[in-house]
Amino acid sequence: MLAVNYSTVRNNLKTYCDEATDNGETVIVTRKEEKNIVIISLEKYNQLEKAARNAEYLAMIDRGIAQLEAGKGQMHELIEVGDE
């Protein structure tokens, strides 16, 4: 992980973009008033997004299990789907 000030990144943007994409580096761009940002590759961003979606999905399943355990579930007959 690299921490670099805004002016340095601005003057060397290609270098830091290459660090993120070619070397998998996370670049923290420090700015005034703690308005920092992060540069990461699209691949790493997609991984983070997928992990967040998976965590949300697992939390939803956990909530459903908790509801069932609390007696808030309903039984339904299964519907057979015929060949169409």
Order of alpha helices (4+ residues) and beta strands (2+ residues): beta-alpha-alpha-beta-beta-alpha
